[in-house]
Amino acid sequence: MSTVWVTICIYIAALVAVGVITGIGKKSIADVTVGGRQAGAWLSALSYGTAYFSAVMFVGYAGSTGYGFGLWGVLAGLGNALFGSYLAWKLLAQRTRSITARHNLQTMPEFLAKRYGSRSMKLFACVIIFIFLIPYSASVYKGLGSISEVLLGIPDTIFMVIIAVLAAVLLVFGGYKAQARADFIQGIVMLFGVTLLIIFVLRTKQVGGLDGLAEYAKSTQGLPKLAGSQWVSLISLVLMTSFGTWGLPHMIQKYFGIRNDKQAKRGILISTFFAVLVAGGGYFLGSLCYRFFSKAEMDAMPSKDFIVPNMLDAANLPSVLLGIVLVLLIAASVSTLCSVTLTASSTLSLDFIKSLKPSLEDKSVRLLTQGLCVLFVIISYFVANSKTPILDMMSYSWGILSGSFLAPYVLALYCKWVNKRGAWAGIIGGFVVALPPAVCKLLSAQVKAPEVTWLAGQGPLFACIAMVVSLILCAAVSALGNRNENPAFYEENVSE
């Protein structure tokens, strides 16, 4: 166990060094939020990938999909790679980078306000973003909590505090640049870590190598015959975790800091390769759960979040590899936590507080953003101590944020005729449709009706419906009103 702790401590020391060194000479709020728009393809793509995949995916999603769908769960990882990485970068990265650089935009609410000429839309967006990124951030903590209990034998609260402090140091000292450089290191760790993990897990006596995998695929547990409702659940999960990234502020803002269009194009293949290996590998490992445990044994666990940690424990991995696996999960989670925290905090400081008090100087906004980062980390930690499963918390966050913002953001990149009324219709419509599962989760503590409990677990399905409804409303309402309200938004030469 000492080898495991040494590995973790070396990794944490390296990240702290990155944060402190990168913070030297940091002067402006733009350095904190978009890193001066100097990120290259590898830095941007790995920052995107590490923000995309965390312990939430490795622990919460992989275990739940493996339990519910067997090897079919790998489709979620492949969908993430195809739709959430390749198609997202192909269609969104270059246009977003170009527009935000021309107009000197630093946050998603700024983008919406500039495109639709609505200050109230910006204020509404930043409040929604700050509030509903909290359960997403909390789900990251929760994933690490179950890992620490099973593999390290320490209380989850202690491990979550360590991660919170590490994320706060990176953000306060270094901002976007420290986060991006740390993400680069973490991305490399994740690539090698997942590769080694797949090799060693396949070689365990439980799996039995490639022959055992082939046997598993032929069994009713490996590739079960899914009922119609199960296919709906799986497809909803694939779509939510893939297209959901198109409307998530902390993912969209990764495009803001890309250096130029050439780097944006190069990032397409890098981000896709990363997603295929990391997401595909993560869901693949979770899909092997029935080679380690029976359904009854998994039902007896505190929650589905404990399936993967117990699998890794049962695999009897070498100490060095176990240390690498833990570093892999910490790396994935810290990067996601930093991205979410920086987005939520910069949005609140730049788009809400400074809008209400324009006289705030750049230095004051930067310090305020850093303070809000610390506050956000603390709030997320306390929310993580609830009994809500990882999958539920993340689906509430992704559903509401993507349901609200995917349509007005994506359509703004390609459709000059989309107007403010259409954008508002899409935002409100998507928000309202995605909200019921989260509300029912809050009510379920007091109301024990089976309908309430069932609805609380339908976050992925409602998230998908919300995104579709938002797109339809945004386009339909815009088509009925005035067109081309803001032609200057798309002009190449902008004087500001």
C-alpha positions as CSV (number, residue, x, y, z in Angstrom):
1,M,0.0,0.0,0.0
2,S,3.0,2.3,0.6
3,T,3.8,2.1,-3.1
4,V,0.3,3.3,-4.0
5,W,0.5,6.3,-1.7
6,V,4.0,7.2,-3.0
7,T,2.6,7.2,-6.5
8,I,-0.3,9.4,-5.5
9,C,1.9,11.8,-3.6
10,I,4.3,12.2,-6.5
11,Y,1.4,13.0,-8.8
12,I,-0.2,15.5,-6.5
13,A,3.2,17.3,-6.0
14,A,3.6,17.5,-9.8
15,L,0.2,19.1,-10.2
16,V,0.8,21.6,-7.4
17,A,4.1,22.6,-9.0
18,V,2.3,23.1,-12.4
19,G,-0.2,25.4,-10.7
20,V,2.3,27.5,-8.8
21,I,4.8,27.8,-11.7
22,T,2.0,28.6,-14.3
23,G,0.6,31.3,-12.0
24,I,3.8,33.3,-12.1
25,G,3.2,36.4,-14.2
26,K,-0.6,35.9,-14.5
27,K,-2.1,39.4,-14.8
28,S,-5.5,39.5,-16.4
29,I,-8.8,37.8,-16.1
30,A,-8.4,36.5,-19.7
31,D,-5.3,34.6,-18.4
32,V,-7.5,33.0,-15.8
33,T,-10.5,32.2,-18.1
34,V,-9.2,31.5,-21.6
35,G,-5.4,31.4,-21.1
36,G,-4.8,34.3,-23.5
37,R,-6.2,32.1,-26.3
38,Q,-2.8,30.4,-26.8
39,A,-3.7,26.7,-26.4
40,G,-2.5,24.4,-29.1
41,A,-4.2,21.3,-30.5
42,W,-2.8,18.8,-28.0
43,L,-3.4,21.0,-25.0
44,S,-6.9,21.9,-26.1
45,A,-8.0,18.4,-27.1
46,L,-6.6,16.7,-24.0
47,S,-8.1,19.4,-21.8
48,Y,-11.5,18.7,-23.5
49,G,-11.1,15.0,-23.1
50,T,-10.1,15.1,-19.5
51,A,-12.9,17.4,-18.7
52,Y,-15.3,15.1,-20.5
53,F,-14.3,11.8,-18.8
54,S,-13.8,11.6,-15.0
55,A,-14.4,9.2,-12.2
56,V,-18.1,9.8,-13.0
57,M,-17.7,7.8,-16.2
58,F,-15.2,5.2,-14.9
59,V,-17.1,4.6,-11.6
60,G,-20.7,5.7,-11.9
61,Y,-21.6,5.3,-15.6
62,A,-19.3,2.3,-16.4
63,G,-20.6,0.3,-13.4
64,S,-24.3,1.1,-14.0
65,T,-24.2,0.4,-17.8
66,G,-22.3,-2.8,-17.2
67,Y,-24.8,-4.0,-14.7
68,G,-27.8,-3.0,-16.8
69,F,-26.6,-3.8,-20.4
70,G,-23.5,-6.0,-20.2
71,L,-21.1,-5.5,-23.2
72,W,-23.8,-3.4,-24.9
73,G,-22.7,-0.6,-22.5
74,V,-19.6,-0.1,-24.7
75,L,-21.9,1.6,-27.2
76,A,-22.0,4.5,-24.8
77,G,-18.2,5.0,-25.0
78,L,-18.2,4.7,-28.8
79,G,-21.1,7.2,-29.0
80,N,-19.1,9.6,-26.9
81,A,-16.2,9.3,-29.2
82,L,-18.2,9.7,-32.4
83,F,-20.8,12.3,-31.4
84,G,-19.3,13.9,-28.3
85,S,-15.8,14.3,-29.6
86,Y,-15.4,13.9,-33.3
87,L,-18.6,15.5,-34.5
88,A,-18.5,18.2,-31.8
89,W,-15.0,19.3,-32.7
90,K,-15.8,19.0,-36.4
91,L,-18.8,21.2,-36.3
92,L,-18.3,23.5,-33.3
93,A,-14.6,24.1,-32.5
94,Q,-13.4,26.2,-35.4
95,R,-16.5,28.4,-35.6
96,T,-16.6,29.0,-31.9
97,R,-12.9,29.8,-31.7
98,S,-13.2,32.3,-34.5
99,I,-16.3,34.1,-33.3
100,T,-15.2,34.3,-29.7
101,A,-11.8,35.6,-30.6
102,R,-13.2,38.3,-32.9
103,H,-15.6,39.6,-30.3
104,N,-13.2,38.9,-27.3
105,L,-15.7,36.7,-25.6
106,Q,-14.6,34.7,-22.5
107,T,-17.8,32.9,-21.4
108,M,-20.9,31.2,-22.8
109,P,-23.3,33.8,-21.3
110,E,-21.2,36.5,-23.0
111,F,-21.6,34.6,-26.3
112,L,-25.4,34.4,-25.9
113,A,-25.7,38.1,-24.9
114,K,-23.5,39.2,-27.9
115,R,-25.4,37.1,-30.4
116,Y,-28.9,37.9,-29.3
117,G,-28.4,41.3,-27.8
118,S,-30.0,40.4,-24.5
119,R,-28.5,41.3,-21.1
120,S,-31.3,39.4,-19.3
121,M,-30.4,36.2,-21.2
122,K,-26.8,36.6,-20.0
123,L,-27.9,37.0,-16.4
124,F,-30.3,34.1,-16.5
125,A,-27.7,31.9,-18.1
126,C,-25.0,32.5,-15.6
127,V,-27.3,31.8,-12.6
128,I,-28.5,28.5,-14.2
129,I,-24.9,27.6,-15.0
130,F,-23.6,28.2,-11.5
131,I,-26.4,26.4,-9.8
132,F,-26.7,23.3,-12.0
133,L,-23.0,22.7,-12.4
134,I,-22.9,22.0,-8.7
135,P,-24.5,18.5,-8.9
136,Y,-22.1,17.7,-11.8
137,S,-19.1,18.8,-9.7
138,A,-20.5,16.8,-6.7
139,S,-20.8,13.7,-8.8
140,V,-17.1,13.9,-9.5
141,Y,-16.4,13.9,-5.7
142,K,-18.8,11.0,-5.2
143,G,-17.0,8.9,-7.8
144,L,-13.7,9.3,-6.0
145,G,-15.3,8.7,-2.7
146,S,-16.3,5.1,-3.5
147,I,-12.8,4.5,-4.9
148,S,-11.1,5.6,-1.7
149,E,-13.4,3.4,0.5
150,V,-12.8,0.2,-1.5
151,L,-9.2,0.5,-2.8
152,L,-7.6,2.7,-0.1
153,G,-9.6,1.8,2.9
154,I,-10.0,5.4,4.0
155,P,-13.2,7.4,4.6
156,D,-14.5,9.0,1.5
157,T,-14.7,12.4,3.2
158,I,-10.9,12.5,3.7
159,F,-10.1,11.7,0.1
160,M,-12.7,14.2,-1.2
161,V,-11.1,16.9,0.9
162,I,-7.7,16.1,-0.6
163,I,-9.1,16.4,-4.1
164,A,-10.9,19.7,-3.3
165,V,-7.7,21.3,-2.0
166,L,-5.8,20.1,-5.1
167,A,-8.4,21.6,-7.4
168,A,-8.5,24.8,-5.5
169,V,-4.7,25.2,-5.7
170,L,-4.6,24.7,-9.4
171,L,-7.4,27.2,-10.0
172,V,-6.3,29.9,-7.6
173,F,-2.7,29.9,-8.6
174,G,-2.9,29.1,-12.3
175,G,-6.3,29.5,-13.7
176,Y,-6.9,28.3,-17.3
177,K,-3.3,27.9,-18.2
178,A,-2.5,25.8,-15.1
179,Q,-5.6,23.7,-15.7
180,A,-4.8,23.2,-19.4
181,R,-1.2,22.1,-18.7
182,A,-2.3,19.9,-15.8
183,D,-4.9,18.4,-18.2
184,F,-2.2,17.6,-20.7
185,I,-0.3,15.7,-18.0
186,Q,-3.5,14.1,-16.8
187,G,-4.5,13.2,-20.4
188,I,-1.2,11.3,-20.9
189,V,-1.7,9.5,-17.6
190,M,-5.2,8.5,-18.6
191,L,-4.1,7.2,-22.0
192,F,-1.4,4.9,-20.5
193,G,-3.4,4.1,-17.4
194,V,-6.5,2.9,-19.3
195,T,-4.4,0.8,-21.7
196,L,-2.6,-1.0,-18.9
197,L,-5.8,-1.4,-16.9
198,I,-7.5,-3.1,-19.9
199,I,-4.5,-5.5,-20.4
200,F,-4.3,-6.5,-16.8
201,V,-8.1,-6.9,-16.2
202,L,-8.4,-9.1,-19.3
203,R,-5.6,-11.3,-18.0
204,T,-7.3,-11.9,-14.6
205,K,-8.6,-15.3,-13.8
206,Q,-12.1,-13.9,-13.6
207,V,-12.1,-12.7,-17.3
208,G,-9.8,-15.4,-18.6
209,G,-8.1,-13.5,-21.5
210,L,-9.5,-13.2,-25.0
211,D,-11.0,-16.7,-24.8
212,G,-12.9,-15.9,-21.7
213,L,-14.1,-12.6,-23.2
214,A,-15.4,-14.5,-26.3
215,E,-17.2,-16.9,-24.0
216,Y,-18.6,-14.0,-22.0
217,A,-19.9,-12.4,-25.2
218,K,-21.9,-15.5,-26.0
219,S,-23.6,-15.6,-22.6
220,T,-26.9,-14.0,-21.7
221,Q,-25.1,-11.8,-19.2
222,G,-22.3,-10.6,-21.6
223,L,-24.7,-9.7,-24.4
224,P,-28.2,-9.9,-23.0
225,K,-31.3,-9.6,-25.1
226,L,-32.5,-6.2,-24.2
227,A,-36.2,-5.3,-23.9
228,G,-37.6,-2.2,-25.6
229,S,-37.5,-0.1,-22.5
230,Q,-33.8,-1.1,-21.9
231,W,-32.9,0.0,-25.4
232,V,-34.6,3.3,-24.8
233,S,-32.6,3.7,-21.5
234,L,-29.3,2.8,-23.3
235,I,-29.9,5.0,-26.3
236,S,-30.9,7.9,-24.0
237,L,-27.7,7.5,-22.0
238,V,-25.6,7.4,-25.3
239,L,-27.3,10.5,-26.6
240,M,-27.2,12.5,-23.3
241,T,-23.6,11.8,-22.7
242,S,-22.6,12.4,-26.3
243,F,-24.8,15.3,-27.6
244,G,-25.1,16.7,-24.1
245,T,-21.5,18.0,-24.3
246,W,-22.6,20.3,-27.1
247,G,-24.5,22.5,-24.7
248,L,-22.3,22.2,-21.6
249,P,-20.6,25.6,-20.9
250,H,-17.4,24.1,-19.5
251,M,-16.9,22.0,-22.6
252,I,-17.8,24.8,-25.0
253,Q,-15.3,27.1,-23.4
254,K,-12.5,24.7,-24.3
255,Y,-12.9,26.0,-27.8
256,F,-12.5,29.6,-26.7
257,G,-8.8,29.2,-25.8
258,I,-7.6,27.5,-29.0
259,R,-4.8,29.4,-30.7
260,N,-6.0,29.4,-34.3
261,D,-8.1,27.4,-36.8
262,K,-5.2,25.1,-37.7
263,Q,-5.0,24.0,-34.1
264,A,-8.8,23.5,-34.0
265,K,-8.7,21.2,-37.0
266,R,-5.8,19.2,-35.6
267,G,-7.7,18.8,-32.3
268,I,-10.5,16.8,-34.1
269,L,-8.4,13.6,-34.4
270,I,-6.6,14.0,-31.1
271,S,-9.9,14.4,-29.1
272,T,-11.5,11.5,-31.0
273,F,-8.6,9.1,-30.4
274,F,-8.6,10.0,-26.7
275,A,-12.3,9.4,-26.4
276,V,-12.2,6.0,-28.2
277,L,-9.5,4.7,-25.9
278,V,-10.6,6.3,-22.6
279,A,-14.4,6.2,-22.9
280,G,-14.5,3.0,-24.9
281,G,-12.0,1.4,-22.5
282,G,-13.8,2.7,-19.4
283,Y,-17.2,1.4,-20.4
284,F,-15.6,-1.9,-21.6
285,L,-14.2,-2.5,-18.2
286,G,-17.5,-1.8,-16.5
287,S,-19.2,-4.2,-18.9
288,L,-17.1,-7.1,-17.5
289,C,-18.8,-6.8,-14.1
290,Y,-20.6,-10.1,-14.4
291,R,-17.3,-11.9,-14.8
292,F,-16.5,-10.8,-11.3
293,F,-19.8,-10.7,-9.5
294,S,-23.3,-12.2,-9.7
295,K,-26.3,-10.0,-9.9
296,A,-27.2,-10.7,-6.3
297,E,-23.7,-9.7,-5.1
298,M,-23.9,-6.4,-7.0
299,D,-27.4,-5.8,-5.7
300,A,-26.0,-6.2,-2.2
301,M,-23.5,-3.4,-2.7
302,P,-24.3,0.1,-1.3
303,S,-25.0,1.4,-4.8
304,K,-23.9,0.7,-8.4
305,D,-21.1,3.2,-7.9
306,F,-19.3,0.5,-6.0
307,I,-19.2,-2.1,-8.8
308,V,-16.1,-0.9,-10.6
309,P,-14.1,-0.2,-7.4
310,N,-14.9,-3.7,-6.1
311,M,-13.9,-5.1,-9.5
312,L,-10.5,-3.5,-9.4
313,D,-10.1,-4.7,-5.8
314,A,-11.0,-8.3,-6.8
315,A,-8.6,-8.2,-9.8
316,N,-5.6,-8.2,-7.4
317,L,-3.7,-5.6,-9.5
318,P,0.0,-5.1,-8.8
319,S,0.7,-2.3,-6.3
320,V,2.3,-0.1,-8.9
321,L,-0.5,-0.6,-11.4
322,L,-3.1,0.1,-8.6
323,G,-1.3,3.3,-7.9
324,I,-1.4,4.2,-11.6
325,V,-5.1,3.4,-11.7
326,L,-5.8,5.6,-8.7
327,V,-3.7,8.4,-10.3
328,L,-5.7,7.9,-13.5
329,L,-9.0,8.4,-11.6
330,I,-7.7,11.3,-9.7
331,A,-6.3,12.9,-12.9
332,A,-9.6,12.4,-14.7
333,S,-11.6,13.8,-11.8
334,V,-9.4,16.8,-10.9
335,S,-9.4,18.0,-14.5
336,T,-13.2,17.8,-14.8
337,L,-13.6,19.4,-11.4
338,C,-11.3,22.3,-12.4
339,S,-13.1,22.8,-15.7
340,V,-16.5,22.8,-14.1
341,T,-15.4,25.1,-11.2
342,L,-13.7,27.6,-13.5
343,T,-16.6,27.9,-15.8
344,A,-19.2,28.3,-13.0
345,S,-17.1,30.8,-11.1
346,S,-16.0,33.0,-14.1
347,T,-19.5,33.0,-15.4
348,L,-20.8,34.4,-12.1
349,S,-18.1,37.0,-11.7
350,L,-17.8,38.2,-15.3
351,D,-21.4,37.9,-16.4
352,F,-23.5,38.5,-13.3
353,I,-21.6,40.5,-10.7
354,K,-19.6,42.7,-13.2
355,S,-22.8,43.3,-15.2
356,L,-24.4,44.6,-12.1
357,K,-21.3,46.6,-11.1
358,P,-19.4,47.6,-14.3
359,S,-16.9,49.7,-12.4
360,L,-15.1,46.6,-11.1
361,E,-11.5,46.5,-12.3
362,D,-9.9,43.6,-14.0
363,K,-7.8,42.7,-11.0
364,S,-10.9,42.7,-8.7
365,V,-12.8,40.4,-11.1
366,R,-9.8,38.0,-11.2
367,L,-9.6,37.8,-7.4
368,L,-13.4,37.5,-7.2
369,T,-13.3,34.6,-9.7
370,Q,-10.6,32.8,-7.7
371,G,-12.6,33.3,-4.5
372,L,-15.7,31.9,-6.2
373,C,-13.7,28.9,-7.3
374,V,-12.9,28.1,-3.7
375,L,-16.6,28.6,-2.7
376,F,-17.8,26.4,-5.5
377,V,-15.5,23.6,-4.6
378,I,-16.7,23.7,-0.9
379,I,-20.4,23.7,-1.9
380,S,-19.8,20.8,-4.3
381,Y,-18.1,18.8,-1.5
382,F,-21.1,19.1,0.8
383,V,-23.6,18.2,-2.0
384,A,-21.5,15.1,-2.7
385,N,-22.2,13.8,0.7
386,S,-25.8,13.2,-0.2
387,K,-27.0,9.7,-1.1
388,T,-27.9,10.5,-4.7
389,P,-26.2,8.1,-7.2
390,I,-23.6,9.5,-9.6
391,L,-25.7,8.8,-12.7
392,D,-28.7,10.7,-11.3
393,M,-26.7,13.8,-10.2
394,M,-24.9,14.1,-13.5
395,S,-28.0,13.6,-15.6
396,Y,-29.8,16.4,-13.8
397,S,-26.9,18.7,-14.5
398,W,-26.4,17.7,-18.1
399,G,-30.1,17.6,-18.9
400,I,-30.9,21.1,-17.6
401,L,-27.7,22.8,-19.0
402,S,-27.7,21.1,-22.4
403,G,-31.5,21.3,-22.7
404,S,-31.3,25.1,-22.1
405,F,-28.2,26.1,-24.1
406,L,-27.5,23.6,-26.8
407,A,-30.0,25.0,-29.3
408,P,-29.3,28.8,-29.0
409,Y,-25.6,28.1,-29.1
410,V,-25.3,25.6,-31.9
411,L,-27.9,27.2,-34.1
412,A,-26.2,30.6,-33.6
413,L,-23.0,29.2,-35.2
414,Y,-24.8,28.2,-38.4
415,C,-28.1,30.0,-38.7
416,K,-28.1,33.8,-39.0
417,W,-31.8,33.9,-39.0
418,V,-32.2,32.6,-35.4
419,N,-33.5,35.5,-33.3
420,K,-33.8,36.5,-29.6
421,R,-37.3,35.2,-29.2
422,G,-36.4,31.9,-30.6
423,A,-33.4,31.6,-28.3
424,W,-35.5,32.4,-25.3
425,A,-38.1,29.8,-26.4
426,G,-35.4,27.2,-26.7
427,I,-33.8,28.1,-23.4
428,I,-37.0,28.1,-21.4
429,G,-38.5,25.1,-23.2
430,G,-35.5,22.9,-22.7
431,F,-35.1,24.0,-19.0
432,V,-38.7,23.2,-18.2
433,V,-38.7,19.8,-19.9
434,A,-35.4,18.7,-18.2
435,L,-36.4,19.9,-14.7
436,P,-39.0,17.3,-13.5
437,P,-36.5,14.4,-12.6
438,A,-34.4,16.8,-10.5
439,V,-37.5,18.2,-8.7
440,C,-38.8,14.6,-8.1
441,K,-35.4,13.7,-6.6
442,L,-35.8,16.6,-4.1
443,L,-39.4,15.5,-3.4
444,S,-38.5,11.8,-3.0
445,A,-37.0,12.4,0.4
446,Q,-40.5,13.4,1.7
447,V,-42.9,11.8,-0.9
448,K,-42.5,8.0,-1.2
449,A,-44.9,7.6,-4.2
450,P,-43.5,5.1,-6.8
451,E,-44.2,7.5,-9.6
452,V,-42.0,10.2,-8.0
453,T,-39.2,7.7,-7.4
454,W,-39.5,6.4,-11.0
455,L,-39.4,9.9,-12.5
456,A,-36.4,10.9,-10.4
457,G,-34.4,8.1,-12.2
458,Q,-35.4,9.3,-15.7
459,G,-32.8,12.0,-16.0
460,P,-31.1,10.8,-19.2
461,L,-34.4,10.3,-21.0
462,F,-35.7,13.8,-20.1
463,A,-32.3,15.3,-21.0
464,C,-32.6,13.9,-24.5
465,I,-36.2,15.1,-24.9
466,A,-35.2,18.6,-23.6
467,M,-32.5,19.0,-26.2
468,V,-34.9,18.0,-29.0
469,V,-37.7,20.3,-27.7
470,S,-35.2,23.1,-27.3
471,L,-34.0,22.8,-30.9
472,I,-37.5,22.7,-32.3
473,L,-38.7,25.7,-30.3
474,C,-35.7,27.7,-31.1
475,A,-35.9,27.2,-34.8
476,A,-39.8,27.4,-35.0
477,V,-40.2,30.6,-33.0
478,S,-37.3,32.2,-34.9
479,A,-38.9,31.3,-38.2
480,L,-42.0,33.2,-37.3
481,G,-40.2,36.4,-36.3
482,N,-37.7,38.9,-37.6
483,R,-34.6,37.4,-39.2
484,N,-31.0,38.5,-39.3
485,E,-31.2,40.6,-36.2
486,N,-27.4,40.7,-35.6
487,P,-25.5,40.5,-38.9
488,A,-22.4,42.1,-37.4
489,F,-21.9,39.1,-35.2
490,Y,-20.8,37.1,-38.3
491,E,-18.6,39.8,-39.9
492,E,-14.9,38.9,-40.2
493,N,-13.7,42.4,-39.3
494,V,-15.0,43.6,-36.0
495,S,-13.8,46.9,-34.4
496,E,-14.3,46.8,-30.7
